[in-house]
């Protein structure tokens, strides 16, 4: 296993107790620093994290949202890493794919610091919820509308972010919308974006852990994209950069 970059794995967690242990243990096998941000969980998540060794754990006293958790993890990772690898706590990603995402960074021309998206394959599987399939198409279209760049999986939470460039983007969204806003701002600022296939693991409905609320999050997404599209229309590109 050859990991030539200073990387840290950041895992945002909110009431993922039934899945979290397996995800963290698989990430630890890669021998990279692992940071878990407990975003105000009210289930067994704090107890599970307390039982794990070799993990940096940060607690939010109350739930602040996935974007806020990622930013907390990025700030912590910045102390010893140049890249933050994000992976969801619900077990839908295979941590082994981290190696292929990192290998892409090695292949880019010297001096480039891209943002890498793990493009989920197998999204047509019968276990994949309709909200995930529909949400991906919705996000892809509006990211394209906001910045002119078409991406295949703008909703994927399996990514490699360049630090500290990501922290300097000035994202305003603090919940799920962070993950689409950060892509639009990265395109505006000239940060290269690369997509690479990764496995998507969706178990039976009764085994899945999701906090996505279709109508509320659809409304939040709409507000975020309306702001981004208006910014693209009203503010010249040289000022957006």
C-alpha positions as CSV (number, residue, x, y, z in Angstrom):
1,X,0.0,0.0,0.0
2,X,1.6,3.2,-1.2
3,X,0.1,6.5,0.2
4,X,2.6,9.2,-0.6
5,X,0.4,12.2,0.5
6,X,-0.4,13.6,3.9
7,X,-4.0,12.5,4.1
8,X,-6.6,12.2,6.9
9,X,-9.9,10.5,6.8
10,X,-12.9,12.6,8.1
11,X,-16.1,10.8,9.0
12,X,-19.2,12.9,9.9
13,X,-21.5,10.9,12.1
14,X,-25.1,11.6,13.4
15,X,-27.0,8.7,14.9
16,X,-25.1,6.1,12.9
17,X,-24.3,3.8,15.8
18,X,-25.3,0.6,14.0
19,X,-23.0,1.2,11.1
20,X,-20.3,3.4,12.4
21,X,-18.0,0.8,14.1
22,X,-17.5,-1.2,10.9
23,X,-16.8,1.9,8.8
24,X,-14.2,3.2,11.3
25,X,-12.5,-0.1,11.7
26,X,-12.1,-0.6,7.9
27,X,-10.7,3.0,7.6
28,X,-8.2,2.3,10.4
29,X,-6.8,-0.6,8.4
30,X,-5.4,1.9,5.9
31,X,-3.1,3.3,8.6
32,X,-4.2,6.9,8.0
33,X,-5.3,9.3,10.7
34,X,-9.1,9.0,11.2
35,X,-11.2,11.9,12.5
36,X,-14.8,11.3,13.5
37,X,-17.1,14.3,14.1
38,X,-20.0,13.3,16.3
39,X,-22.7,15.8,15.3
40,X,-24.8,15.8,18.4
41,X,-25.8,12.1,18.2
42,X,-28.5,10.9,20.6
43,X,-28.1,7.1,20.0
44,X,-25.2,4.8,20.9
45,X,-22.7,6.7,18.7
46,X,-20.8,8.4,21.6
47,X,-20.4,5.0,23.4
48,X,-19.2,3.3,20.2
49,X,-16.6,6.1,19.6
50,X,-15.4,5.9,23.2
51,X,-14.7,2.1,22.7
52,X,-12.5,2.7,19.6
53,X,-8.8,3.4,19.9
54,X,-6.6,5.2,17.4
55,X,-9.4,7.6,16.4
56,X,-9.6,11.4,16.9
57,X,-13.1,12.2,18.1
58,X,-14.7,15.6,18.0
59,X,-18.1,16.2,19.5
60,X,-20.7,18.8,18.6
61,X,-23.0,19.4,21.6
62,X,-25.9,19.7,19.3
63,X,-26.6,18.7,15.7
64,X,-25.3,21.3,13.3
65,X,-25.4,19.5,10.0
66,X,-23.2,17.5,7.7
67,X,-21.4,20.5,6.2
68,X,-20.6,21.9,9.7
69,X,-19.2,18.5,10.7
70,X,-17.0,18.3,7.6
71,X,-15.7,21.8,8.2
72,X,-14.9,20.9,11.8
73,X,-13.1,17.8,10.7
74,X,-11.2,19.8,8.0
75,X,-10.0,22.3,10.5
76,X,-8.7,19.5,12.7
77,X,-7.1,17.7,9.8
78,X,-5.3,20.8,8.6
79,X,-3.0,20.6,11.5
80,X,-1.2,17.6,10.1
81,X,-2.6,16.8,6.6
82,X,-2.8,18.4,3.2
83,X,-5.8,16.3,2.0
84,X,-9.1,15.3,3.7
85,X,-10.8,12.1,2.6
86,X,-14.5,12.1,3.5
87,X,-16.5,9.0,3.8
88,X,-20.1,8.6,5.1
89,X,-20.8,6.7,8.3
90,X,-23.7,4.7,7.0
91,X,-21.6,2.0,5.3
92,X,-22.6,2.8,1.7
93,X,-18.9,3.4,0.7
94,X,-16.1,0.8,0.6
95,X,-13.0,2.3,2.4
96,X,-10.8,0.2,0.1
97,X,-11.7,2.6,-2.7
98,X,-9.8,5.3,-0.9
99,X,-6.6,4.0,-2.4
100,X,-7.9,4.4,-6.0
101,X,-9.0,8.0,-5.2
102,X,-5.6,8.9,-3.8
103,X,-3.8,7.4,-6.8
104,X,-5.6,9.9,-9.0
105,X,-3.9,12.8,-7.2
106,X,-0.5,11.3,-7.8
107,X,-1.3,11.2,-11.5
108,X,-2.2,14.9,-12.0
109,X,0.5,17.4,-13.2
110,X,2.7,18.8,-10.5
111,X,1.3,21.8,-8.8
112,X,-2.4,20.9,-9.4
113,X,-4.5,20.2,-6.3
114,X,-7.8,18.7,-7.4
115,X,-11.0,17.9,-5.6
116,X,-11.7,14.2,-6.3
117,X,-15.3,12.8,-6.3
118,X,-16.1,9.2,-5.8
119,X,-18.7,8.5,-8.5
120,X,-21.0,5.8,-7.3
121,X,-21.6,2.9,-9.6
122,X,-24.5,0.5,-9.4
123,X,-27.1,3.2,-8.5
124,X,-29.6,1.2,-10.5
125,X,-29.6,-1.5,-8.0
126,X,-33.0,-2.3,-6.5
127,X,-31.9,-1.5,-3.0
128,X,-30.9,2.0,-3.9
129,X,-33.7,4.3,-2.6
130,X,-35.5,6.6,-5.0
131,X,-34.4,9.6,-3.0
132,X,-30.8,8.8,-3.8
133,X,-31.4,8.3,-7.5
134,X,-33.6,11.3,-7.9
135,X,-31.5,13.5,-5.7
136,X,-28.4,12.8,-7.7
137,X,-30.0,13.8,-11.0
138,X,-31.4,17.0,-9.3
139,X,-28.0,17.9,-7.9
140,X,-26.2,17.2,-11.1
141,X,-28.5,19.5,-13.1
142,X,-28.3,22.4,-10.7
143,X,-24.6,22.2,-10.2
144,X,-24.3,22.5,-14.0
145,X,-26.7,25.4,-14.0
146,X,-24.8,27.2,-11.2
147,X,-21.3,26.8,-12.6
148,X,-21.4,25.3,-16.2
149,X,-19.6,22.1,-15.2
150,X,-21.4,18.8,-15.6
151,X,-20.6,16.2,-12.9
152,X,-21.9,12.7,-12.8
153,X,-22.4,12.4,-9.0
154,X,-22.5,15.8,-7.4
155,X,-24.2,14.3,-4.3
156,X,-21.5,11.7,-3.5
157,X,-20.0,12.2,0.0
158,X,-17.0,10.0,-0.8
159,X,-14.4,12.6,-1.8
160,X,-10.8,13.9,-1.4
161,X,-10.6,17.6,-0.6
162,X,-7.5,19.7,-0.9
163,X,-6.6,21.6,2.3
164,X,-6.5,24.5,3.0
165,X,-8.0,25.5,-0.4
166,X,-11.4,24.1,0.6
167,X,-11.5,26.0,3.8
168,X,-10.9,29.2,1.9
169,X,-13.9,28.8,-0.4
170,X,-16.2,30.5,2.1
171,X,-19.1,28.0,1.8
172,X,-22.3,29.2,3.6
173,X,-24.3,25.9,3.7
174,X,-23.9,23.8,6.8
175,X,-26.1,20.8,6.1
176,X,-26.3,18.4,3.1
177,X,-26.2,21.5,0.8
178,X,-22.5,22.0,1.7
179,X,-21.5,19.2,-0.6
180,X,-23.0,20.8,-3.7
181,X,-22.1,24.3,-2.9
182,X,-18.5,23.4,-2.4
183,X,-18.3,22.0,-5.9
184,X,-19.8,25.2,-7.5
185,X,-17.4,27.4,-5.6
186,X,-14.4,25.1,-6.5
187,X,-15.3,25.5,-10.2
188,X,-15.6,29.3,-9.8
189,X,-12.1,29.4,-8.1
190,X,-10.4,27.2,-10.7
191,X,-9.9,24.1,-8.5
192,X,-9.8,21.0,-10.8
193,X,-12.5,18.4,-10.1
194,X,-11.9,14.8,-11.0
195,X,-14.4,11.9,-10.8
196,X,-13.6,8.3,-10.3
197,X,-15.8,5.2,-10.0
198,X,-16.4,3.8,-6.5
199,X,-18.6,1.0,-5.2
200,X,-22.1,1.9,-3.8
201,X,-23.3,-0.4,-1.0
202,X,-27.0,-0.3,-0.3
203,X,-28.4,-2.9,2.0
204,X,-32.1,-3.7,2.5
205,X,-34.3,-0.8,3.5
206,X,-34.6,-2.0,7.1
207,X,-30.8,-2.0,7.5
208,X,-30.1,1.5,6.1
209,X,-29.5,4.5,8.2
210,X,-30.4,7.8,6.5
211,X,-31.3,11.3,7.9
212,X,-32.2,12.7,4.5
213,X,-35.7,14.4,4.7
214,X,-36.9,14.7,1.1
215,X,-39.2,17.7,1.3
216,X,-37.2,19.8,3.9
217,X,-33.9,19.0,2.2
218,X,-35.4,19.7,-1.2
219,X,-36.4,23.1,0.0
220,X,-32.9,23.8,1.5
221,X,-31.4,22.6,-1.8
222,X,-33.6,25.0,-3.7
223,X,-32.6,28.0,-1.6
224,X,-28.9,27.1,-2.0
225,X,-29.1,26.7,-5.8
226,X,-31.2,29.8,-6.2
227,X,-28.5,31.8,-4.4
228,X,-25.7,30.2,-6.5
229,X,-27.5,30.7,-9.8
230,X,-28.3,34.3,-8.9
231,X,-24.6,34.9,-8.0
232,X,-23.5,33.5,-11.3
233,X,-25.9,35.7,-13.2
234,X,-25.3,38.9,-11.3
235,X,-21.7,38.8,-10.3
236,X,-18.9,38.8,-13.0
237,X,-16.7,35.7,-13.0
238,X,-13.6,37.7,-12.2
239,X,-15.2,38.9,-9.0
240,X,-16.5,35.4,-8.1
241,X,-12.9,34.2,-8.2
